[in-house]
Amino acid sequence: MQNLAIDATTLLRWQQEQFAHDQRNHTDIICLSRIDRLKHYGLHYAKYAGRIARAGEDSTVALKTMVDAALVCLSAANALSQRLDRVIEAESCSVKYRIGVLADIADAGGRFSDACEKIDHLEDFLSIARDANVDVLRWVWCVAAEFGADLQVEITKRRQQLAERQFLIPHQAR
């Protein structure tokens, strides 16, 4: 596996870009309380685990899921006031994070969802959610390494696709 050259500056820039993207393209979610946004992101992670489980080794589905998970991870980090650039560094991927292993995204997404469920019981949830979110990012990095995918290119393409849904906003404003 390769080491991904994603530095702290890039991670911070991605979070800032995701915040701007969410404000423009996901007003239905960004206007929710942080708690409701976290629960929404937990549902996304569960959806991604299901998508990977149904797809098996389909690389097209895995790549799409990896990119979507990256975007949600950035949004979740913003809702958690989590500076990803301060808590994770690019690292080599181990077998644990290989694309064919459903357990990794299911585990991280499940722990994130567990944290969301703890909110309703007034239990400690923040550290669980933040740790799980970092593990989602690790999974994303390792899937990207498996494919040899350029995360910046893939993220930019996906954001453009999502922006197209907002056809009422003139193109210049994008």
C-alpha positions in Angstrom: 0.0 0.0 0.0 1.1 3.5 -0.7 1.4 6.4 1.7 -0.9 9.2 0.8 0.6 12.6 0.7 -2.3 14.6 2.2 -0.8 17.2 4.5 -2.5 19.2 7.3 -2.9 22.2 5.1 -4.8 20.1 2.5 -7.1 18.6 5.2 -7.9 22.0 6.6 -8.6 23.4 3.1 -10.9 20.4 2.4 -12.9 21.1 5.6 -13.2 24.7 4.7 -14.3 24.0 1.2 -16.8 21.4 2.5 -18.3 24.0 4.8 -18.8 26.4 1.9 -20.2 23.6 -0.3 -22.6 22.5 2.4 -23.8 26.1 2.9 -24.6 26.4 -0.8 -25.8 22.9 -1.7 -27.2 21.3 1.5 -29.2 24.1 3.1 -31.7 21.5 4.3 -29.0 19.8 6.4 -26.8 22.8 7.4 -29.8 24.5 8.9 -30.4 21.6 11.3 -29.0 21.6 14.8 -25.5 20.1 15.2 -27.1 17.1 17.0 -29.5 16.5 14.1 -26.7 16.9 11.6 -24.6 14.3 13.4 -27.5 11.9 13.3 -27.9 12.5 9.6 -24.2 11.8 9.0 -24.6 8.6 11.1 -27.3 7.5 8.7 -25.0 8.2 5.8 -22.4 6.0 7.2 -24.9 3.2 7.7 -26.0 3.6 4.1 -22.4 3.3 2.9 -21.8 0.1 4.8 -25.0 -1.3 3.2 -23.9 -0.1 -0.2 -20.5 -1.8 0.2 -22.1 -5.0 1.5 -24.5 -5.2 -1.5 -21.8 -4.4 -4.0 -19.2 -7.0 -2.9 -16.0 -6.3 -4.9 -17.6 -3.9 -7.4 -14.8 -1.3 -7.7 -17.2 1.4 -9.2 -19.4 1.3 -6.2 -16.5 1.2 -3.8 -14.9 4.3 -5.4 -18.2 6.2 -5.3 -18.8 5.2 -1.7 -15.2 6.3 -0.8 -15.7 9.7 -2.2 -19.2 10.2 -0.6 -17.7 9.0 2.7 -14.9 11.5 2.4 -17.4 14.4 1.9 -19.6 13.2 4.8 -16.5 12.8 7.0 -15.5 16.4 6.3 -19.0 17.6 7.1 -19.2 15.5 10.2 -15.9 16.9 11.4 -17.2 20.4 10.9 -20.3 19.6 12.9 -18.1 18.1 15.6 -15.7 21.1 15.6 -13.0 18.5 14.8 -9.8 19.8 13.1 -8.8 16.7 11.1 -5.5 18.4 10.3 -4.6 18.2 14.0 -5.7 14.7 14.7 -4.5 12.6 11.8 -1.6 12.3 9.5 -1.2 10.4 6.3 -0.3 6.9 7.1 0.4 3.6 5.3 -2.7 1.5 4.9 -2.8 -1.9 6.5 -4.7 -5.0 5.5 -7.3 -3.9 8.0 -8.4 -1.0 5.7 -8.4 -2.9 2.4 -11.3 -2.2 0.0 -12.6 -5.8 0.2 -13.2 -5.6 3.9 -16.7 -4.4 4.7 -16.0 -4.6 8.4 -13.9 -1.4 8.5 -16.6 1.0 7.2 -19.3 -0.8 9.1 -17.3 -0.7 12.3 -16.5 3.0 12.0 -20.0 4.0 10.9 -21.5 1.8 13.6 -19.4 3.5 16.3 -20.4 6.9 14.9 -24.1 5.9 15.0 -23.6 4.6 18.6 -22.3 8.0 19.5 -25.4 9.6 17.9 -27.7 7.2 19.9 -25.9 8.2 23.1 -26.9 11.8 22.6 -30.5 10.9 23.3 -29.5 9.3 26.6 -27.3 12.2 27.7 -24.3 9.9 27.6 -20.8 10.9 26.6 -20.7 10.8 22.8 -18.2 13.4 21.5 -15.0 11.4 21.8 -16.7 8.3 20.3 -18.0 10.2 17.3 -14.7 12.0 16.7 -12.7 8.7 16.9 -15.1 7.0 14.6 -15.0 9.9 12.1 -11.2 9.7 12.0 -11.5 5.9 11.3 -13.8 6.7 8.4 -11.2 9.0 7.0 -8.6 6.3 7.4 -10.8 3.9 5.5 -11.3 6.6 2.7 -7.5 7.0 2.5 -6.9 3.3 2.2 -9.6 2.8 -0.4 -8.1 5.7 -2.4 -4.7 4.0 -2.1 -6.1 0.7 -3.2 -7.5 2.4 -6.4 -4.6 4.8 -6.9 -7.3 7.5 -6.8 -6.5 11.2 -6.5 -8.8 12.2 -3.7 -8.7 15.9 -4.6 -9.8 15.2 -8.2 -12.6 12.8 -7.0 -13.8 15.1 -4.3 -14.0 18.0 -6.8 -15.9 15.9 -9.4 -18.4 14.8 -6.8 -19.0 18.3 -5.4 -19.6 19.5 -9.0 -22.2 16.7 -9.5 -23.9 17.7 -6.3 -23.9 21.4 -7.2 -25.7 20.6 -10.4 -28.8 19.7 -8.3 -29.0 23.3 -7.4 -30.1 24.4 -10.8 -32.0 27.5 -9.5 -28.7 29.1 -8.4 -26.9 30.7 -11.4 -23.8 29.0 -12.5 -21.6 32.0 -11.8 -22.6 31.8 -8.1 -21.1 28.3 -7.8 
